[in-house]
Amino acid sequence: MSDVKSARRVLDILRFFSEEKEPASLARVAAALDLPKSSCLALLETLVVEGYAYQAEGRYYLTGRWAREAEIVTRHDRLAPRCRQFLQHLSSQLDETVMLAQLSQRKVVYLDVLEASHVLRFSAFVGQRKPVYASASGRALLATLSDDEVLQFARSIELAPLTPTTLSTPEALVAVVQEGRKRGWHLNLGEHQLETVSIAAPFLLDGTALAFVAGAPASRAKDRINSLGEALKRAAEEAGDHQQRKEK
């Protein structure tokens, strides 16, 4: 078993118990994750030895060590907490799901999420990953690069068709990034998932490219795209490095 595969399977175990919410037998875990029992046993026993899991009456469960260490990590996160007040304001102002996004290993990852209160809403979660080429957040983050860097990136990835309107060429991606850069916010209208709208505005914080993102059902957002985009642009300007330099 490779180290990468082992790491992924440990994360699968963590997600399994977060959804199961109760102790489970080796057979149950192995079946749910489609793992050989021997491999699953080795992973679970390693977690037990390291204090991240325990076994009682033939069933396994995770210990509170995960939560304690995650809390420490969260307390020392230098990016997401500093942006939380802006997300909270956007959530209240826009009444839609809002997110903080960053590029990570050629994907967009959400660092923070505040979901809307509507029953019909754009659903997202912290740690969720999205394709760069087919998301407003990805285009916003690409806009912090030069056009040559955007084109190089676009040519290095597969532009898989996700919906009928997904961009299909590197040149098309560069063009929409340029268009969004000029107005200060970026739009994805049903290119990743039909009937949804996402809008994003980029900024730099301590030299790190981030983006504020809003997502909503197209039926509710299609007449508000400009106002949503301008609100995100203002928040990005307030949060970004250039604004901090002005204040010094």
N, C-alpha and C positions, 0 to 999 in steps of 0.2 A: 504494500500500500504506500503510495507516494505521500510526501509530507503535505503537498497541496490538497490531495484528496482527503487525507486524514483531517486537515483543518476544516475543510468544507463539511465533512461528516460530523465533526464536533458541533459546528454551527447548526447542522440539521437536528442534532439531538437537543440542543438548546431550544430551537423553534418548536420541536415536537412537544417538549414538556410545557412550554408556554401556552400551547394550544390545548394540550391534554388536561393540565391543571390537577393531576393526581399521579401517584406512583404507578409504574407500569412494569410488567415483567420483561425479561430479556426477549422472549418470543414476540411480545407486543411491539417493542421498540424496533426490533429487527424487521418485522413484517411491515410496519408503517413506513420505515425508511428504505425498504427493499435492500437490506444488507444481509450478508452471510452472518449467521449467529456467532461464528468465531470472531469475525472482525468487530461486530457490535459489542461482544463481550469484552474484547481488548480495550475498546474505547471507553466503555462504561467503567471498567475496573481502573483504568488510568485516571478517570475523573474522581473515582472514589479515593484512590491513593493520594491525589493532589488536593482533596478536600472540597471538590466542586460537586460531588454527588455522594449519596449514601445508599445502602441496601438494607432493607428490613423485610422479613418474611417473604423473601424471594422477589421483591419488587424494588425498582430503583426510582430515585427522585433526586432533584438538584438541591443543593444547599444554598443558604443565604450568602455564601461567599461571592456568588455572581453579582448580587445586588450591592453588596458592600463595595466591591472593587469598581463596579460601574458608577456608583455614586461618587467615588473619588475621582474617577476619570472625568465625569460630567462637571464636577466642581472646578476642575482645572482646564476645561475646554476654553480656549482663548477666542473662539470665533462665535459659536452659536449663542452663548449667553449675552454677548455684547449686541447682538442683532435682535434679541427677543422683544425688546420694547418696540422696535419698528414693526415687527410681525404682529404684535398685539394691536398696535394702532391700525395697521392695514386690515387686520381681521375685523375690527370694529367698524372701520370706515367702509370697507367693501362688502362685508357680509358674505364673503366667499372663502373657500379654502385657500390659505396662503402658505408658502414654503420658503425655506432658505436652501439654496442649491449650490453645489460645488462640483467641479470636475474631479473624477477619481478613476484612474485606470481606464481611460477612454470611454467612460460613461458619466452621466450625471447622477449624483447621489444627493438625496434630501437630508440635510443636517438637522432641520427642525420643521415641524408641521403644526399648523393650527387649522383643524377642519371646520368647515362651515356648519351652522346649526340646522340647515335645511335637510329635510329627508332626502330630497334629490340633490346630491352634491358631488363635487369632484373628490374622489377618495384617494388619500395618500398616507404614507407612513414614514417615520424616520428610518433612514437606511435604504429606502426604496431607490432603485436604479432605473434610469430612463436612457434611451438612445439619444446621443447628442444631436444627430442630424434631424430627428423627427420630434423635437421638443423645443418649446420656447426657451426653456432654461438653458438647453444646450447651445442654442444659437446666441443667446445673450452672453454666455461664457466665452464662446468663440469670438465674439465681438471685441473682447479685450486683447485679442491677438492681431497680428498684421494679416492682410489679405493673403499674402504668400503662405503664411503659416496655416491659415484656414484651409486654403486649397490643398496644401500638403497633407493636412489631417484628413480632409474629405477623400482624398485619393487613397488613403491608407486603410479605410474602413469599408465594410460592405454596406451599401445603401439599400437594404432589403425593403421591398414594398410592404408596408404595414396596412395602409388603406389606399384607395384609389388616388388620393391626392398627395401621397408621400413623395418628397423630392427624390429624383432618380439619378441625378448627375452631380459631380463635385462642383461644377460651374454654377449650377442652380443654387446649391447651398451657399456658395460665396456671395451670390447676388442677394439672397434674402438676408444674409448676415449684414451686408453693406446697407441694405434698405433699413433694417432695424437699427443699425448703429446711427444712421442719420437722424432718426426720430427719437432715439433714446430708449426704446423698448421694442421687444420682439414678440411676434405672434405665431402661434401654432393653432390652426383651425382644422381640427379633425384629421390631422396627418399621422398621429400616433394611435388615436382611438376615435372612432366616429362619434359625432354628436357632442364632442367636448371642445372647449376653448381653453388654451393656456397662454398667459402673457407674462413676460419676464423683463426685468431691467437689471443690468449688471453694475457692479461697483468693485473697487479694490479696498480691502481692509488689511492693513499691515502687509501690503503687497500681494495678498492672496485674492484671486478672482472669485467673487461670489455673485449670486443673483437672488433678488426677491422675485417670487413667482406667485401668480394667482391662477387658479383653475376653477372652471365652472361648466355646467351643462350649456351647450350652445343655445338652447332655447331661452335661457335666462340672460346670457351674457352678450349675445350677438349685437344688441343695440347699445351696449355699454363699453365696447372694446376701447375706444379712445379714452374715455374717462378712467377706466381701469389702468390702461397703460400709463397715463400721465400721473396717476397716484403712485404707481410703482416707481416711476422715474424720479419723482420727488423724494420718495423714501430712500432710494438708492443714492441720490445726491447728498442727502442728509447723513447717511451712514458711512459714506465712502471716505477714503484717505484725503481726497482733495478738499473736502469740507473741513476735515480736522486740521489741515494745514492752514486754512483761512483763519481758524479760531486761535491759532498759536500767536 
